[in-house]
Amino acid sequence: MVHFIITVDTEEDNWGYRAEKYTSTNIERLYDLQLIFNDFNVKPVYLVTYQVAIDNKAVAILKSILKEKKCKIGSHCHPWSTPPYVEKKNKINSMLCNLPVALQFKKLQNLHRAITDSFGIEPVIFRAGRYGFDHSVAENIYRLGYKIDTSFTPFLTWKDYGGPDFSNYTPQPFKYFLNSSEDSYLIELPVTIGFLQDNFARCNKLSSYLTENSFLKKIKIKGMLYHMRLLNLVWLSPEQADYKKMISLVKKMKKENYSFLNMTFHTPSLKPGLSPFVKNKEDEKRFFNDIKLFLKYIHDEGIKNVNLNEISLT
């Protein structure tokens, strides 16, 4: 049985970590997005940043969806836009895992409180901004009562950005243990990223070798193999792939015996010009259409949209 979840990074308009002021006008497009979700009986998890959680208009939109029990609310921490603002804004500090543990906790606590105050719920699912997750972040969110994390990006490393290395992880959910006790853990639901070729482990080994070999990296062998459709790493995301590639990935995931799909994207992509993935009206039309056609495939295949409360690992 294959299960399916959508986790949406629900965030301010301002892409990147350099902004000084923040707006959240993209949240208005959730009405259009939610209509598509409703058509296919899909309940997304909106992972909310601090700036969205303190924006009255954005909160009203999300609360109207939440009141109808059409979504869940989780947390998404952008350290650069979450108080206290004491660190310098730069690439390294944009990764939550690089901040001092005490500062991490203060930011996470402020985000958690903002969501609790605005929505009247205790969020239990978390994603780190820019996927900046490590053991200290895990301990801090566990301390705040979180049960699920979805920060891992399988087969990818963010070392060039000062972040974590997930290159040896697969899309398979697992228990992330906080210590030696088997009672203290988070459920890790990685973002679904996989290969369109057989044997993910073998593909990842080849991909890592091509990345680490400086000569092969310089002559862009990996890119050549991608265009020749011999080594294609694909995100389950309409920002990174069209619906045909996402469907191909799901078929390959099923063949590789993966039982969980985690589709993701960012709300700034709902409005042209706010993200690097949707630059104009044509991109916007394609983006919404890819979501619709992919969800139709999921529906027709009988793949179940799982509720957070139903997620458990034996």
Salt bridges, closest charged atoms under 4 A:
ASP9 OD2 - HIS76 NE2 3.47
ASP9 OD1 - ARG127 NH1 2.58
ASP9 OD2 - HIS266 NE2 3.54
GLU11 OE1 - HIS76 NE2 3.21
GLU11 OE1 - HIS78 NE2 3.20
GLU12 OE2 - HIS78 ND1 2.96
GLU28 OE2 - LYS57 NZ 3.28
ASP32 OD2 - ARG29 NE 2.98
GLU87 OE2 - LYS107 NZ 3.10
GLU122 OE1 - HIS112 NE2 2.70
GLU139 OE2 - HIS135 NE2 3.33
ASP198 OD1 - LYS252 NZ 2.70
ASP198 OD1 - LYS255 NZ 3.25
GLU239 OE1 - HIS266 ND1 2.82
GLU284 OE2 - ARG29 NH1 2.27
GLU284 OE1 - LYS281 NZ 3.35
ASP290 OD2 - ARG286 NH1 2.90
ASP300 OD2 - LYS296 NZ 2.76
ASP300 OD1 - HIS299 ND1 3.41
GLU301 OE1 - LYS254 NZ 3.33
GLU310 OE2 - LYS304 NZ 3.42
